[in-house]
Amino acid sequence: MSRKRVVITGVSAITPLGLDAASSWDALLAGKSGLGPITHFDSTEFDTHIAAEVKDFNPEARIPAKQCRRMDRFAQFAVDGALQLL
């Protein structure tokens, strides 16, 4: 059986440490933490109030507003990450 080669041609990341791979990596190397108080929803009824949220993410920076309205946040992350590679 022949083995197929896999080549990684690009990397993107949208994380609590940064909105692209370079800033996420730099923050990680600097020892920064992405943890903080939950701000995206009311967490008072939950046992934990700390999470690693992605902050300052504006999906409309790369995705048309009409498409953004049709996508869940996780899909916006995926599309934005893919568009970073183009």
Backbone as ProteinMPNN parsed JSONL, in Angstrom:
{"seq_chain_A": "MSRKRVVITGVSAITPLGLDAASSWDALLAGKSGLGPITHFDSTEFDTHIAAEVKDFNPEARIPAKQCRRMDRFAQFAVDGALQLL", "coords_chain_A": {"N_chain_A": [[0.845, -1.17, 0.0], [0.623, 2.164, -0.888], [1.968, 5.058, 0.677], [0.483, 8.108, 1.413], [1.55, 11.438, 1.193], [1.371, 14.05, 3.549], [1.031, 17.479, 3.714], [1.518, 20.365, 5.528], [0.348, 23.465, 4.909], [-0.299, 25.876, 5.967], [-1.207, 27.744, 8.921], [-3.702, 28.6, 11.209], [-5.321, 30.332, 13.897], [-7.745, 30.979, 16.344], [-8.027, 32.104, 19.372], [-8.328, 32.383, 22.999], [-6.028, 33.737, 23.587], [-5.249, 35.167, 21.38], [-6.209, 36.5, 18.156], [-5.226, 35.421, 15.888], [-2.807, 33.105, 14.52], [-0.129, 33.93, 14.983], [-0.231, 35.937, 17.04], [-1.444, 34.453, 19.057], [0.487, 32.462, 19.504], [2.688, 34.031, 20.296], [1.684, 35.127, 22.705], [1.355, 32.795, 24.178], [4.02, 31.896, 24.401], [4.949, 33.974, 25.948], [3.897, 33.354, 28.332], [1.318, 34.061, 28.984], [-2.095, 33.932, 30.13], [-5.25, 32.762, 29.023], [-7.45, 32.715, 30.558], [-10.266, 34.007, 32.362], [-12.882, 36.053, 33.881], [-16.216, 35.009, 33.111], [-17.905, 36.55, 30.507], [-19.613, 36.502, 28.355], [-22.115, 35.526, 28.86], [-24.599, 35.304, 31.483], [-23.31, 33.947, 34.298], [-24.064, 33.375, 36.863], [-25.682, 31.344, 37.894], [-24.191, 29.093, 37.689], [-21.596, 26.816, 38.789], [-19.008, 27.572, 38.221], [-17.259, 30.535, 37.299], [-15.359, 31.285, 35.631], [-13.616, 31.213, 32.568], [-12.122, 30.412, 29.368], [-12.486, 32.609, 27.263], [-12.927, 33.798, 23.904], [-12.108, 36.963, 23.155], [-12.904, 40.236, 21.852], [-13.379, 39.484, 19.235], [-14.314, 40.079, 15.99], [-16.355, 39.028, 13.71], [-17.257, 40.155, 11.361], [-15.162, 41.437, 10.25], [-13.95, 39.892, 8.327], [-15.955, 38.345, 7.248], [-18.98, 38.667, 5.443], [-21.679, 40.639, 6.792], [-24.33, 39.657, 6.535], [-23.947, 36.909, 6.165], [-22.709, 36.332, 8.584], [-24.796, 36.65, 10.403], [-26.215, 34.351, 9.964], [-24.723, 32.347, 10.998], [-23.547, 30.291, 13.696], [-21.481, 31.125, 16.531], [-19.223, 29.419, 16.731], [-18.99, 28.539, 14.112], [-18.393, 30.915, 12.842], [-15.84, 31.326, 13.886], [-14.512, 29.178, 12.623], [-14.8, 29.762, 9.851], [-13.587, 32.303, 9.727], [-11.002, 31.611, 10.549], [-10.271, 29.943, 8.404], [-10.341, 31.812, 6.326], [-8.223, 33.412, 7.056], [-6.117, 32.057, 6.046], [-6.136, 32.361, 3.35]], "CA_chain_A": [[0.0, 0.0, 0.0], [1.439, 3.382, -0.945], [1.681, 6.049, 1.716], [0.268, 9.444, 0.869], [2.208, 12.486, 1.963], [0.547, 15.148, 4.048], [1.827, 18.697, 3.81], [0.837, 21.477, 6.189], [0.699, 24.653, 4.128], [-0.632, 27.093, 6.698], [-1.738, 27.576, 10.272], [-4.479, 29.723, 11.742], [-5.831, 30.072, 15.245], [-8.547, 32.0, 17.014], [-7.957, 31.592, 20.734], [-8.401, 33.427, 24.022], [-4.749, 34.451, 23.649], [-5.064, 35.998, 20.193], [-7.16, 36.252, 17.08], [-4.521, 34.774, 14.785], [-1.801, 32.155, 15.011], [1.076, 34.613, 15.464], [-0.457, 36.566, 18.349], [-1.706, 33.374, 20.022], [1.766, 31.832, 19.81], [3.488, 34.99, 21.069], [1.127, 35.204, 24.059], [1.666, 31.521, 24.826], [5.446, 31.919, 24.747], [5.137, 34.976, 26.999], [3.32, 32.823, 29.564], [0.023, 34.676, 29.275], [-3.234, 33.034, 30.314], [-6.484, 33.205, 28.389], [-8.545, 32.562, 31.516], [-10.793, 35.219, 32.974], [-14.297, 35.951, 34.229], [-17.147, 34.809, 32.0], [-18.589, 37.798, 30.16], [-20.518, 36.321, 27.218], [-23.449, 35.197, 29.371], [-24.714, 35.382, 32.942], [-22.862, 32.667, 34.859], [-24.343, 33.346, 38.303], [-26.325, 30.091, 38.294], [-23.254, 27.994, 37.479], [-20.577, 26.681, 39.833], [-17.783, 28.268, 37.826], [-17.456, 31.85, 36.691], [-14.111, 31.531, 34.916], [-13.515, 30.459, 31.317], [-11.162, 30.935, 28.394], [-13.321, 33.157, 26.195], [-12.309, 34.573, 22.832], [-12.616, 38.334, 23.286], [-12.592, 41.196, 20.781], [-13.52, 38.856, 17.922], [-15.297, 40.721, 15.122], [-16.419, 38.187, 12.518], [-17.545, 40.956, 10.171], [-13.906, 41.934, 9.688], [-13.626, 39.064, 7.164], [-17.151, 37.654, 6.755], [-20.087, 39.615, 5.262], [-22.618, 40.702, 7.921], [-25.484, 38.784, 6.286], [-23.514, 35.533, 6.432], [-22.45, 36.226, 10.028], [-26.073, 36.486, 11.115], [-26.7, 32.989, 9.726], [-23.764, 31.391, 11.565], [-23.233, 30.258, 15.122], [-20.155, 31.68, 16.817], [-18.172, 28.452, 16.411], [-18.84, 28.532, 12.658], [-17.682, 32.151, 12.519], [-14.426, 31.058, 14.17], [-13.988, 28.276, 11.593], [-14.713, 30.478, 8.574], [-12.566, 33.336, 9.875], [-9.711, 30.931, 10.551], [-9.978, 29.512, 7.035], [-10.067, 33.002, 5.52], [-6.882, 33.899, 7.401], [-5.141, 31.287, 5.276], [-6.221, 32.678, 1.911]], "C_chain_A": [[0.898, 1.242, 0.0], [0.997, 4.372, 0.128], [1.535, 7.407, 1.056], [0.916, 10.464, 1.784], [1.194, 13.543, 2.368], [1.46, 16.348, 4.229], [0.985, 19.773, 4.479], [1.297, 22.751, 5.5], [0.368, 25.955, 4.833], [-1.224, 26.766, 8.051], [-2.538, 28.817, 10.626], [-4.981, 29.33, 13.12], [-6.646, 31.267, 15.708], [-8.714, 31.477, 18.432], [-8.169, 32.718, 21.736], [-7.113, 34.25, 24.127], [-4.512, 35.363, 22.454], [-6.004, 35.592, 19.086], [-6.502, 35.729, 15.81], [-3.409, 33.906, 15.371], [-0.593, 32.864, 15.619], [0.871, 35.22, 16.848], [-0.761, 35.523, 19.423], [-0.399, 32.724, 20.459], [2.637, 32.749, 20.661], [3.006, 35.08, 22.516], [1.428, 33.931, 24.846], [3.128, 31.481, 25.273], [5.748, 32.911, 25.863], [4.53, 34.534, 28.325], [1.984, 33.426, 29.936], [-1.055, 33.607, 29.396], [-4.451, 33.622, 29.614], [-7.678, 33.109, 29.32], [-8.977, 33.906, 32.073], [-12.255, 35.031, 33.322], [-15.162, 35.786, 32.979], [-17.912, 36.104, 31.764], [-19.633, 37.625, 29.065], [-21.941, 35.937, 27.628], [-23.423, 35.292, 30.887], [-24.384, 34.014, 33.538], [-23.211, 32.513, 36.338], [-24.965, 32.032, 38.763], [-25.425, 28.872, 38.105], [-22.21, 27.979, 38.587], [-19.291, 27.428, 39.496], [-18.115, 29.578, 37.125], [-16.212, 32.261, 35.909], [-14.083, 30.649, 33.672], [-12.408, 31.063, 30.461], [-11.96, 31.399, 27.179], [-12.465, 33.86, 25.142], [-12.938, 35.959, 22.879], [-12.182, 39.168, 22.09], [-12.65, 40.577, 19.387], [-14.631, 39.555, 17.156], [-15.374, 39.922, 13.828], [-16.636, 38.987, 11.241], [-16.287, 41.609, 9.595], [-13.533, 41.154, 8.423], [-14.849, 38.422, 6.515], [-18.263, 38.687, 6.58], [-21.125, 39.495, 6.384], [-23.796, 39.751, 7.741], [-25.13, 37.324, 6.571], [-23.263, 35.325, 7.921], [-23.735, 35.975, 10.805], [-26.62, 35.07, 10.985], [-25.823, 31.928, 10.382], [-23.732, 31.458, 13.078], [-21.807, 30.765, 15.303], [-19.035, 30.708, 16.455], [-17.931, 28.39, 14.907], [-18.119, 29.795, 12.188], [-16.187, 31.987, 12.782], [-13.81, 30.221, 13.044], [-13.802, 28.999, 10.264], [-13.629, 31.544, 8.638], [-11.168, 32.713, 9.854], [-9.311, 30.464, 9.161], [-9.628, 30.709, 6.153], [-8.709, 33.616, 5.847], [-5.815, 33.232, 6.537], [-5.156, 31.606, 3.792], [-5.41, 33.896, 1.555]], "O_chain_A": [[1.824, 1.345, 0.804], [-0.188, 4.498, 0.437], [2.366, 7.805, 0.24], [0.834, 10.358, 3.007], [0.281, 13.876, 1.613], [2.532, 16.242, 4.825], [-0.132, 20.057, 4.045], [2.483, 23.079, 5.505], [0.72, 27.03, 4.346], [-1.684, 25.65, 8.292], [-2.106, 29.942, 10.375], [-5.055, 28.15, 13.461], [-6.273, 32.418, 15.484], [-9.454, 30.521, 18.666], [-8.187, 33.889, 21.355], [-7.118, 35.341, 24.697], [-3.656, 36.246, 22.515], [-6.532, 34.48, 19.076], [-7.155, 35.608, 14.773], [-3.115, 33.971, 16.565], [-0.089, 32.444, 16.661], [1.706, 35.037, 17.734], [-0.373, 35.696, 20.578], [-0.199, 32.463, 21.646], [3.252, 32.305, 21.631], [3.816, 35.107, 23.443], [1.72, 33.988, 26.04], [3.428, 31.078, 26.396], [6.688, 32.717, 26.633], [4.63, 35.244, 29.325], [1.554, 33.318, 31.084], [-0.936, 32.519, 28.834], [-4.652, 34.836, 29.616], [-8.804, 33.392, 28.912], [-8.168, 34.82, 32.235], [-12.814, 33.96, 33.085], [-14.871, 36.356, 31.928], [-18.489, 36.681, 32.686], [-20.459, 38.514, 28.862], [-22.865, 36.019, 26.817], [-22.356, 35.352, 31.499], [-25.099, 33.04, 33.305], [-22.702, 31.608, 36.998], [-24.789, 31.645, 39.919], [-25.855, 27.742, 38.338], [-21.967, 28.993, 39.242], [-18.57, 27.866, 40.392], [-19.134, 29.695, 36.445], [-16.034, 33.431, 35.569], [-14.476, 29.483, 33.717], [-11.836, 32.099, 30.8], [-12.09, 30.673, 26.193], [-11.423, 34.437, 25.45], [-14.141, 36.115, 22.671], [-11.213, 38.84, 21.406], [-12.034, 41.095, 18.456], [-15.768, 39.615, 17.625], [-14.546, 40.113, 12.937], [-16.244, 38.55, 10.159], [-16.353, 42.266, 8.556], [-12.87, 41.697, 7.54], [-14.789, 38.001, 5.36], [-18.477, 39.507, 7.472], [-21.413, 38.399, 6.864], [-24.217, 39.104, 8.7], [-25.929, 36.592, 7.155], [-23.568, 34.261, 8.461], [-23.757, 35.186, 11.75], [-27.413, 34.638, 11.821], [-26.142, 30.74, 10.328], [-23.87, 32.527, 13.673], [-21.03, 30.827, 14.35], [-18.004, 31.126, 15.928], [-16.795, 28.207, 14.47], [-17.328, 29.749, 11.246], [-15.362, 32.452, 11.996], [-12.715, 30.524, 12.569], [-12.76, 28.861, 9.622], [-12.836, 31.678, 7.706], [-10.261, 33.238, 9.209], [-8.147, 30.575, 8.777], [-8.72, 30.628, 5.326], [-8.108, 34.273, 4.997], [-4.737, 33.79, 6.328], [-4.275, 31.164, 3.054], [-5.374, 34.296, 0.392]]}, "name": "protein", "num_of_chains": 1, "seq": "MSRKRVVITGVSAITPLGLDAASSWDALLAGKSGLGPITHFDSTEFDTHIAAEVKDFNPEARIPAKQCRRMDRFAQFAVDGALQLL"}
